[in-house]
Amino acid sequence: MLRSRIPLAGLVAIVIGLSAVPAEPPAAAARSDDAAKWVDSAYAALADLYHYLHSHPELSYHEIATAQRIAAELRKAGCDVTEEVGKTGVVGLLKNGAGPTVMIRTDLDALPVTEATGLPYASKATTKDDEGNTVGVMHACGHDVHMTCLVGVARFLAAHRDQWKGTAMFVGQPAEERGGGAQAMLKDGLFERFQKPDFALALHCDATMPTGHVGFTPGYILANVDSIDVTIRGRGGHGSTPNAAIDPIVIACKFVLDLQTTISREKSPTEPGVITVGSIHGGTKHNIIPDEVKLQITVRSYAEETRKLLLDSIENKAFAAAASARAPKPTVTVADHTPSTFNHVELTERLAGVARRVLGGDHVLNPPARMGGEDFSEYGRAGVPICMYWLGTVSPAKMEAAKKGAPLPSLHSSLYFPDPEPSIKLGVRTMSTLALELLNKPTKLRADSP
């Protein structure tokens, strides 16, 4: 679901500057070396899995074969696996004695996008969407990398039980792109039927960050995302006699312009917020005034107070625009909502410090928060300290071409694909190392979601 991008020129400027962390104990550094060596030897099998997942994508809530494959891979790694959690979700528990529980989450779903990468393992899949339309299907947001890394971490931890104690909880979540999969799993008893984790971790592919780099953002990392449906009603009539009608197109135009003052005059200029009208439909012919106009709006914010202000203002302005034309009251509906993702500050700073010691400071960036959305946020709202970090996926050749003006395909683009080997190797290495850090040194943290 992520659509925002970091300007290429800003990459150098965002080299992480978090507070200093005590030096890594020698044993922990050795564990990191183990992860790097292990993933080098294990990559061929992981690449086979990645190619399968990339070429067999499935849409949200339809991830049946994908979930079965992930479940099978987790069982092979020694996990106790439960399927069909939250419809198509998978939970795998790798238990290794008494100790903390660390949850590692991946998303399973793909997007209704027809792939145009030309890769030898490109998706050729098509399916019917929920509206009955035939659509192409593609992993255009990197979830195939996420799943491959999850399986890699499970294999690594299973092979290195002597290095940790506790429970690694692997969660394959459906429907991230629809923003409802996390809630579906929580409502199906994720934290009651299984263990409530002490920490929850996730990584996400970044379409602007070079391979070999990761990015940590303490606090807000992703936004509230609200999808708003508005129906402006009028009274239809002939275009030659507008006085005998109530024109909903004129009302809708006034409403769209009025919305701009919400951002420029009602919201604090220091508080981020976005209102975008992405779709407006009304009328059928040149000389017919229609009965109604339908609009679809996306609203982005971080703080809950800002979200409420924006939503209230949209409703107020819709009602006011209609009232000014003596039109019927509009309908304003929140169609979907994904809450903002807030990385636990202390946890994220701690893990960023571990990553700096493992990779070197030049390879760990501190990207700003973005206006994309992610329902990984739901686990933090359920009281678990969470951290999601960015995984660089852009090859050196593409980064060089971008410096000369060649655009980098964004997430959700039909042309986006990660550089698989360095992306997967670094994802497995970093996530394994961070999991070991928390399994071996499980400092209790208070939830700090806003």
C-alpha positions in Angstrom: 0.0 0.0 0.0 3.0 2.2 0.0 3.2 5.0 -2.6 5.5 7.7 -1.2 9.1 8.1 -2.3 12.3 9.7 -0.9 14.0 12.2 -3.3 17.2 10.7 -4.6 19.2 13.7 -3.6 18.1 13.2 0.0 19.7 9.8 0.5 23.1 11.1 1.5 21.5 13.6 3.9 19.5 11.0 5.8 22.4 8.9 7.0 21.2 8.0 10.4 22.1 10.2 13.3 20.4 8.4 16.3 21.9 8.6 19.8 25.0 6.5 20.4 24.5 2.9 21.6 27.0 0.9 23.7 29.4 -1.3 21.8 28.2 -4.6 20.5 29.3 -7.6 22.7 31.7 -9.9 20.8 29.1 -12.8 21.0 26.5 -10.7 19.2 28.9 -9.6 16.5 29.8 -13.3 16.0 26.1 -14.1 15.6 25.8 -11.4 12.9 28.8 -13.0 11.0 27.0 -16.4 11.3 23.9 -14.9 9.7 25.9 -13.4 6.8 27.7 -16.7 6.1 24.6 -18.8 6.5 22.5 -16.7 4.0 25.3 -16.9 1.4 25.2 -20.7 1.5 21.3 -20.8 1.7 20.6 -18.2 -1.0 20.1 -20.6 -3.9 17.1 -22.3 -2.2 15.7 -18.9 -1.1 16.0 -17.7 -4.7 13.9 -20.6 -5.9 11.2 -19.7 -3.4 11.3 -16.1 -4.4 10.9 -16.9 -8.1 7.9 -19.1 -7.3 6.3 -16.4 -5.1 6.9 -13.7 -7.6 5.4 -15.6 -10.5 2.4 -16.9 -8.5 0.9 -13.8 -6.9 -2.6 -13.7 -5.4 -4.9 -10.8 -4.5 -5.9 -9.8 -0.9 -8.0 -12.5 0.9 -7.4 -14.9 -2.0 -3.8 -15.9 -0.9 -4.7 -19.5 -0.7 -1.8 -21.1 -2.5 0.6 -18.5 -1.2 -0.5 -19.2 2.4 -0.2 -23.0 1.8 3.4 -22.5 0.5 4.5 -20.3 3.4 2.9 -22.8 5.9 4.7 -25.7 4.3 8.0 -23.8 4.4 7.6 -22.9 8.1 6.7 -26.5 8.9 9.9 -27.7 7.1 11.8 -25.2 9.3 10.4 -26.9 12.5 7.6 -24.5 13.3 4.2 -25.5 14.8 2.0 -24.0 12.1 -1.7 -22.9 12.2 -3.4 -21.9 8.9 -6.6 -19.9 8.1 -6.1 -17.4 10.9 -8.0 -14.3 9.8 -9.2 -16.2 6.7 -5.9 -16.8 4.9 -3.3 -15.9 7.5 -0.6 -18.3 8.8 1.1 -18.4 12.2 4.2 -20.5 12.8 5.7 -20.8 16.3 9.4 -21.9 16.6 9.8 -22.7 20.3 13.2 -23.0 22.0 12.7 -23.0 25.7 11.7 -20.3 28.1 12.3 -16.7 27.0 10.7 -13.8 25.2 8.4 -14.0 22.1 9.5 -12.1 19.1 7.0 -11.8 16.3 8.2 -11.4 12.7 5.5 -10.5 10.2 5.2 -10.7 6.4 2.4 -9.8 4.1 1.1 -12.3 1.6 -1.0 -10.4 -0.9 -0.2 -9.0 -4.3 -1.8 -6.2 -6.4 -4.1 -6.0 -9.4 -1.3 -4.8 -11.7 -0.2 -6.3 -15.0 3.5 -6.9 -14.8 5.7 -5.2 -17.4 9.2 -5.9 -16.1 10.1 -8.4 -18.8 11.8 -10.6 -16.2 12.2 -14.3 -17.0 10.2 -15.1 -13.9 7.6 -12.3 -14.3 4.1 -12.9 -13.3 1.7 -13.8 -16.1 -1.2 -14.3 -13.7 -4.7 -13.0 -14.2 -7.8 -13.3 -12.1 -11.2 -11.9 -11.4 -11.3 -9.1 -8.8 -14.1 -8.8 -6.3 -16.1 -6.7 -8.8 -15.8 -9.4 -11.5 -13.2 -7.6 -13.6 -10.3 -9.6 -15.2 -7.1 -8.1 -13.9 -3.4 -8.9 -14.0 -1.8 -9.8 -10.7 1.8 -8.8 -9.6 3.9 -8.5 -6.5 4.6 -4.8 -7.2 5.1 -3.9 -3.6 7.9 -6.4 -2.6 5.7 -8.8 -0.6 7.5 -11.7 -2.3 10.8 -10.4 -0.9 9.1 -10.0 2.5 7.9 -13.6 2.5 11.2 -15.0 1.3 13.0 -13.2 4.1 10.6 -14.5 6.7 11.2 -18.1 5.6 15.0 -17.4 5.5 14.9 -16.1 9.1 12.9 -19.2 10.2 15.5 -21.5 8.6 18.4 -19.6 10.2 16.9 -19.5 13.7 16.0 -23.2 13.5 19.6 -24.0 12.5 21.1 -21.9 15.3 19.0 -22.8 18.3 22.2 -22.8 20.4 22.3 -19.0 20.0 18.9 -18.1 21.5 16.0 -19.0 23.8 12.3 -18.2 23.7 9.8 -18.2 20.8 10.0 -16.9 17.3 6.5 -16.2 16.1 6.2 -16.0 12.3 3.1 -14.3 11.0 2.0 -14.5 7.3 -0.7 -11.8 7.1 -3.3 -11.5 4.4 -4.7 -8.4 2.8 -2.2 -5.7 3.7 -3.0 -3.9 0.4 -6.6 -3.8 1.5 -5.7 -2.5 5.0 -7.7 -5.2 6.8 -5.6 -8.3 7.2 -4.0 -7.4 10.5 -7.4 -6.6 12.1 -8.8 -9.9 10.7 -6.0 -11.9 12.4 -6.4 -10.0 15.7 -10.1 -10.5 15.7 -9.5 -14.2 15.1 -7.5 -14.3 18.3 -3.9 -13.9 17.1 -2.8 -12.7 20.5 -5.2 -14.9 22.5 -4.9 -18.2 20.6 -1.1 -17.8 20.4 1.3 -15.9 22.5 1.1 -12.1 22.7 4.6 -11.2 21.6 7.0 -9.0 23.5 8.1 -7.3 20.3 6.9 -7.3 16.7 9.2 -6.7 13.7 8.7 -6.2 10.0 10.7 -5.0 7.0 9.5 -3.4 3.8 11.1 -3.0 0.4 12.1 0.5 -0.5 12.0 1.5 -4.2 14.4 4.5 -3.8 17.1 3.1 -1.5 20.1 1.3 -2.8 20.8 -2.4 -2.0 23.1 -2.9 0.9 21.2 -0.2 2.9 18.4 -0.2 5.5 16.5 2.6 7.0 15.1 3.1 10.5 12.5 5.8 11.4 11.6 6.1 15.1 8.1 7.4 15.9 5.8 8.0 13.0 6.9 6.1 9.9 3.6 5.9 7.9 0.4 7.7 7.9 -3.3 7.4 8.7 -5.0 6.5 5.4 -8.7 7.2 5.0 -10.7 6.6 1.8 -13.8 8.8 1.7 -16.7 8.4 -0.6 -18.9 11.5 -1.2 -22.2 11.7 -3.1 -23.3 15.2 -4.0 -27.1 15.2 -4.9 -28.9 17.8 -7.0 -32.0 17.8 -9.3 -31.4 16.8 -12.8 -32.7 18.8 -15.8 -31.9 20.2 -19.3 -28.7 22.0 -19.8 -30.5 24.9 -21.5 -32.6 25.6 -18.3 -30.3 25.3 -15.4 -32.6 27.4 -13.3 -35.1 24.6 -13.3 -32.5 22.2 -11.9 -30.0 22.0 -9.0 -26.6 21.3 -10.7 -24.5 18.8 -8.5 -21.5 19.3 -10.8 -21.2 23.0 -9.8 -21.7 22.0 -6.2 -19.0 19.4 -6.5 -16.6 21.9 -8.1 -17.2 24.3 -5.2 -16.6 21.5 -2.7 -13.3 20.5 -4.3 -12.0 24.0 -4.2 -13.2 24.5 -0.6 -11.2 21.5 0.5 -8.0 23.3 -0.4 -8.6 25.7 2.5 -8.8 22.8 5.0 -5.1 22.3 4.4 -4.1 25.9 3.9 -6.2 27.6 6.6 -7.6 25.1 9.1 -4.7 22.6 9.7 -1.6 23.7 11.5 1.1 24.4 9.0 3.6 22.4 11.1 1.3 19.3 11.2 1.4 17.1 8.0 -1.9 16.4 6.2 -3.1 15.7 2.7 -6.5 15.7 1.0 -6.6 14.5 -2.6 -9.7 14.1 -4.7 -8.7 11.1 -6.9 -12.0 10.5 -8.7 -15.0 12.6 -9.7 -17.8 11.2 -11.8 -21.1 12.8 -12.8 -23.3 13.1 -15.9 -23.9 11.2 -19.1 -24.3 13.8 -21.9 -23.5 17.4 -22.9 -26.9 18.8 -22.3 -28.1 16.9 -19.3 -27.7 18.1 -15.7 -27.3 14.9 -13.7 -29.0 14.1 -10.4 -25.7 13.3 -8.6 -21.9 13.4 -8.6 -19.7 10.9 -6.9 -16.2 11.7 -5.5 -13.5 9.5 -4.0 -11.0 11.2 -1.7 -7.9 10.0 0.0 -6.9 11.7 3.3 -3.5 11.3 4.9 -2.3 12.4 8.4 -0.2 11.2 11.3 -1.8 12.5 14.5 -5.3 11.4 15.4 -6.3 15.0 16.2 -5.3 16.0 12.6 -7.2 13.1 11.1 -10.3 14.1 13.0 -10.0 17.8 11.9 -9.6 16.7 8.2 -12.5 14.3 8.2 -14.8 16.8 10.0 -13.8 19.5 7.6 -14.6 17.4 4.6 -18.1 16.6 5.9 -18.7 20.3 6.9 -17.6 21.6 3.5 -19.7 19.0 1.6 -22.8 20.0 3.6 -22.1 23.7 3.3 -21.6 23.5 -0.5 -24.9 21.7 -0.9 -26.8 24.0 1.4 -25.5 27.1 -0.5 -27.4 25.7 -3.6 -30.4 24.5 -1.6 -29.5 20.9 -2.6 -30.3 17.8 -0.7 -27.8 16.8 2.1 -24.7 14.9 0.6 -23.6 11.5 1.8 -20.1 11.3 3.3 -18.7 7.9 4.2 -15.3 6.6 5.4 -14.9 3.6 3.2 -11.6 2.3 4.6 -9.2 3.4 7.3 -5.7 2.3 8.1 -4.2 3.8 11.2 -0.8 5.5 11.2 2.2 3.4 11.9 4.2 4.5 15.0 7.6 2.8 15.5 8.3 2.3 19.2 11.0 5.0 19.7 13.3 3.2 22.2 13.0 -0.2 20.3 13.7 1.4 16.9 16.7 3.4 18.2 18.1 0.3 19.8 17.7 -1.9 16.6 19.1 0.9 14.5 22.2 0.9 16.7 22.6 -2.9 16.2 22.2 -2.4 12.4 24.9 0.3 12.4 27.3 -1.9 14.2 26.6 -4.8 11.9 26.6 -3.0 8.6 28.5 0.2 9.3 26.9 3.6 9.8 27.0 4.5 6.0 24.6 1.7 5.3 22.0 2.6 7.8 19.8 5.6 6.9 17.2 7.6 8.8 14.4 8.3 6.3 11.6 10.8 7.1 8.1 9.6 7.8 6.0 9.0 4.7 2.4 9.4 3.7 1.9 5.8 2.7 0.0 3.4 4.9 0.5 0.0 6.4 -1.7 -2.0 8.7 1.4 -3.3 10.6 0.3 -0.4 12.8 -2.5 -2.5 14.3 -0.1 -4.7 16.3 1.3 -1.6 17.9 -2.2 -0.4 18.8 -2.8 -3.8 20.3 -0.1 -3.0 22.9 3.0 -4.6 21.3 6.2 -2.5 20.8 6.7 -2.6 17.0 9.5 -1.7 14.6 9.2 -1.7 10.8 12.4 -0.8 8.8 13.1 -0.2 5.1 15.1 -2.5 3.0 17.0 -1.1 0.0 16.2 -2.9 -3.2 17.6 -0.7 -6.0 20.6 -2.0 -7.9 23.8 0.1 -8.3 23.2 0.4 -12.0 19.7 1.8 -11.6 20.9 4.2 -8.9 23.6 5.5 -11.4 21.0 5.8 -14.1 18.7 7.7 -11.8 21.4 10.2 -11.2 21.3 10.9 -15.0 17.6 11.4 -15.0 16.2 7.9 -15.5 13.2 7.5 -13.2 13.1 4.8 -10.6 9.8 2.8 -10.8 7.9 3.3 -7.6 6.2 0.7 -5.4 2.9 -0.4 -7.1 4.4 0.3 -10.5 4.1 -2.4 -13.2 7.9 -1.8 -13.8 9.1 -2.2 -10.2 11.2 -5.1 -9.2 13.9 -5.5 -6.5 17.4 -6.6 -7.1 16.7 -10.0 -5.6 20.0 -11.5 -4.3 21.4 -8.5 -2.3 17.9 -7.5 -1.1 17.0 -11.0 0.2 20.5 -11.6 1.7 20.5 -8.3 3.6 16.8 -8.8 4.6 17.5 -12.2 6.1 20.8 -11.1 7.7 19.4 -8.0 9.3 16.1 -9.5 10.5 17.9 -12.6 11.9 20.4 -10.4 13.8 17.6 -8.1 15.2 15.6 -11.2 16.3 18.6 -12.6 18.1 19.2 -9.3 19.8 15.7 -9.2 21.2 15.5 -12.9 22.0 18.8 -12.7 24.0 18.3 -9.3 25.6 14.5 -8.8 26.0 14.3 -5.5 27.8 10.7 -4.8 28.8 9.3 -1.8 27.0 6.2 0.2 27.6 3.9 0.7 24.6 4.4 4.3 23.3 1.9 4.4 20.4 0.2 7.8 20.3 
